[in-house]
Amino acid sequence: MHAQSGIIELMRRVARQVKAGNVTIGGDAPVSVQSMANTPTKDVAATVAQIHRLEQARCDIVRVAVPDMESAKCLSAIKEQIHIPLVADIHFDYHLALAAIDAGIDKLRLNPGNITNPEKIKLIADRAGECGIPIRIGVNAGSLDRRRYGEPAPDALVKSALDEVELLESRGFKDIVISLKSFDVPTTIESYRLIAGKVDYPLHLGVTEAGLIRQGAIRSAVGIGTLLAEGIGDTLRVSLTADPVEEVHVGVEILKSLNLREQGFNLISCPTCARCALNLTEVARQVESRLQQMENLPPIKVAVMGCAVNGPGEARDADVGIAGAKDGGVIFSGGKAVKKVPEDKMVDELINEVRRYISHPQG
């Protein structure tokens, strides 16, 4: 499309590939976005409904908590009704991991700080290997075994992960993904930098317990974005105290900001100032809402600009855009001014132009 020329591609760390269901993690596969359902897993209907919402938001992989055997027994019913890979999140009880594998999940997440018996880990590795199910070693600063590794500094997080890797590899198991999460962003960044130079396994990125939407999105964008810009990371989850769909929206936006994902739309809007000739905040919100409701939207850049300083340039450089003018705005498509429209018709006319553009894109 018009706005895709001149994109700079980032050099990615080369990781071995792991398959979670129909999604490839690592190698040259796209960086995938994950989220986690926050419904009780034993409430199959509620969990499936939430996962369907996540799918619509373009989530690639979903994780569910498995705190008890009743939840483990519901995994197969959930998997039958969804369309993306299902990951079982296991803590403390290795029996739950074995039950999840038997239920046909696509990937397993183990926290080495919570299942510490090496023999139990080996049993899980053997069963997962037989069934072709990958394991994510999910190290969290908050659950680090401090008796063995001390305070959750980067070296300690990495050592915990590598000890677990050694256990799995001792059973010939190498379908491994690693994560090293902390609430502290510099600790998270340095931990991933260290592990990236020691193993070739794919890395799952995240800043854990990042907070509410505003704080969490910023912390995650800084931490995850820094690593992705350095070529580190093969899959990610933005951990927010919010609707899981918001995690996906933020994750997708992080990837899009680095040109690592082209799905859906990029919305450009100016920060507004005294020169702004229209109620830009409301117009931009309406445009975003309308674009989110459009199904199967291809990659497209849409600009909503408020004045004549940067407006015409940004609108012209986008696939479709509008630049504010007195009593309305000028719509651009494919780099050309199309028409002037009154403010009360701007959103409708811009969305109509988006539809025309995706039907007949201009190179």
Buried (B, 14 or more C-beta within 10 A) or exposed (E): BBBEEEEEEEEBBEBBEBBBBEBBBBEEBBBBBBBBBBBBBBBBEBBBEBBBBBBEBBBBBBBBBBBEEEBBBBBBEBBEEBEBBBBBBBBEBBBBBBBBBBBBBBBBBBBBBBBBEEEBBBBBBBBBBEEEBBBBBBBBBEBBBEEEBEEBBBBBBBBBBBBBBEBBEEBEBBBBBBBBBBBBBEBBBBBBBBBBEEBEBBBBBBBBBBBEBEEBBBBBBBBBBBBBEBEBBBBBBBBBEBBBBBBBBBBBBBBBBBEBBBBBBBBBBBEBEEEBBBBBBEBBBBBBEBBBEBEEBBBBBBBBBBBBBBBBBBBBBBBBBBBBBEEBBBBBBBBEBBEBBEBEEBBEBBBBBBEBBBEEBEE
